[in-house]
Amino acid sequence: MKKLYLFLICFLPVGEAFSHYEEVSPNILRELIEETSEEIEKKDHDKFPKIKGRLVFDINSTDEYQTTDKSKEIVDTYAKARLYSSIELMRHLSVNSYVRLGHVNRESDNQDYSEFPSHGKNRNFKDEGAWIEELNLTYDTKKYAIVMGKFDLNFGSAWRWNRGIWAYQLAQNYKEMEKLGFNGIYRVGDAKKNGRYEFSYAMFTNDRKNLDNSLITNRYSDSKYDAIPGDTRSLSSYIGSLDINFDFSEKEKLSYHFSYVNLAVNKRASSLSGKIDNQKGTAVGMNYKYPLNDAVILDAMVEYANIKNLGGNSAVKENYFTGNLITKIFDNWNVTTGFARQNNTNFDRNLAEISFGYEFVGNKIFDSLLLQFGYKNQRDNLSSGLEVRNSVGALLRYQKHF
């Protein structure tokens, strides 16, 4: 039955464009957060029911040409697809879904290859599967929005996939996905005047027994009988966030993000020894876009996240810092530099990227086609010693609104 649901949503007919074609939102909640008052008012004049959607398809290839461990000098090529669809049933009310194709057995794209042995052979489209990441009913007005169902949390945003080839990958470790519950958003202010302030609060539990299956390749995870943060099967986990946006001009924008999440742990079902406590996290970020002149726009982002009681273990904590700068030249060209750091109680990891890209002008076949080439350096300070990786890679990203 789960596979049937996924099949139906994957091939749901999609129509007119989502908002934020250039400013691609990575999930449904971020889409709501970044929605402007003008866009919400525009919906009042639409005819219902109405179907719209967006497809994003990536092919990414990374050549780990120089590593401390020679067995990890491989080429990893994989595909990703994101299908966003929305059925607007009536004024303000819609059913939204986000179906994703990608790695099914990695917590992030950056996860250590030793956990997925390649035996020195290249990895071509391994561990690929499709699943429902979000499926919810949304009531959206100018002042507030209510989301019920399955959704990703509004915790941090440095994990956004549209900022370089690799610089966002460490931040993916703290992206909170696939939750079941309720989320409310309250809006006040005007981004073009004194700022737009959006308060969000959600109560939820992990979705690991309902719409968590996958097609093509099965998903493997921790035992469903072993408690992990958020697995209480009740709405005892929660998150609060604040997003502030300023639109100084068409091309100059400033935004801030603050969030706090508390993931409840069922201590009676946990296999951990020692002191067990709820996993708690805070994230603070800023994004500033500034036009140097008519030809060059700077897009800078920084974010810090701190996680305590990682996995429910009070002896483990970690923090992250992500910073990147996208320099857009003549709209089509870009130079992207990025740095990310992960400090864990047991290890440290640093990642740096520089890449160059060109975005082709949209036509009837695509709205956006991005080709990006880059270099990555990663340094992992593990208990077994220092591991260094040097890589080159390429990204092809296709986007189409329907």
C-alpha angles and dihedrals in degrees: 000000000000090000090050091053091049092049092051094049094044090058098037108140111252130201139171124025129281116234121259097047091169096031095055112200114218097214143008097266092051088050089058093044092052095043112115127224090246091056092050092049090048089061090063089071096049124108117242143262094036132171126204138162151163133222123203117184125183135187112192127183123184124186111204091200098165126031138153088240107054092203088069095058095110141126114249115197122177143158130229130191131184120192116190117187135173133188109200102206097182140333108325094351123103144155111227133190138182115196117187136198117197146088109346100186103046127082087215140355088255096058114133114273089222087074089057104039116214095178088225093304126123118262111230116181094328124165093013118160143149128235144158108265096173134016119161150140114244133195107194127184135160092264104034146002133206123202122192125182132026120353146146117253127252092238112137124325106219087103090071108135096217097074108084134311102285111354093096096050100091090052088057087076091073098038106120110217142173103025127164118216145062131313127188128194125194120193131200135165135023123274091213094053122028099345136279115259121197122187118196131187129176138181116200153140130222118273103230101129106038123042096000101109125106141212128230094015125030118239119238121199142150114311111281087225091061116079118236126175110296095018099112094114087229133084093261095120118081145176135200125194142173125204121189122192133187124188106196092169140336091285104024114078136158127194137176130198129197125174142165125194131189115194111195120222126210096225094190092061099039120110092205120117123217125026114351121198140161115282109245130189142179128196130190123182145164133199122191126182116192130175111223089189139324091294105040130054124181118212112188128179132181129176137174123196129184123195124192128191091016110210088359091297109129090201094063129069136155142185135203137207122192126180130167140162126207115196110197116200122194089344094278105060126065140182113201125193122178144171130192132180132191118192113190128176088249104033147007128226129190127186130185129184139186119180142163127213148176126209115207120223112262123255139165092294098050140006092210135009116184126189115190131180124187155151127242132195119192128183120190117190100199133170087256092055141272118325120193126192129188117192143173123200151161136224128200114190124186122191129185132172120209 
